[in-house]
Amino acid sequence: MMETMVEHVASVLGMAPDLVREVNLYKKGDTTLAGQYLEFCNVKEVLDSIKVHDAWVLLSKTQMTLPGSQSNFVNLEQHWV
């Protein structure tokens, strides 16, 4: 359900869904909705490290040119799921 909302927000704002997700990532020092203080959070660093991977680049291009097709690409490529 949240992914659907992210996709909708991105569409309304004319942004890439991944950019909406990235802007809303938790950061060190944030407090979660459950009230947990994040003394350590490296989500952004992990995301940045995978963005250079060929599959990420291809997925990003697919997302920009064929809306709605990214789910199919991910399902086909992620054999570990």
Secondary structure, 3 states (H helix, E strand, C coil): CHHHHHHHHHHHHCCCHHHHHHHCCCCCCCECCCCCECCCCCHHHHHHHHCCCHHHHHHHHHHHHCCCCHHHHHHHHCCCC
